[in-house]
């Protein structure tokens, strides 16, 4: 595997070549960090992270897409009085 295709880095390599690891994450995708030969972390570009963590839909769209949206179920608020709590 040449340096362009590198996707896995030992902790020692990552420390010594951190800037290169960041560049690879931006150009080649997620980079795996290993310790004693076992994967321990993944470095991803901010663009990749935002793509993974961005909500697919707004909260309003989520509720509108719910199977309960037009089901006719009606919810009522309880008309209970609050109790006093000493703090």
C-alpha positions, 0 to 999 in steps of 0.5 A: 500500500503506498502513502496515497492509499494509507487508511490506517496509522499506528499511534507513533506514525500518527504523532510523527505525521499528524499533518499528513494524516489530516490531509489524507482524511480530507482527500481519501476519507476516514483514517483509522488510528491503531494501538498495538495493532488494534483500531482505537479511533478514527479521524474524519474530515469536518465535511465527512463528520457534518454529513454523518451528523446532520439531521436528515429532516427537521423536527417538524418533518420528523413528526409529520412523517410519523405514522401517528400524524394523521391517525386521529389519536388525540392527546389531552393535558392532565389538569393536575395542580402542582404540589409545593416542594421545599428546597 
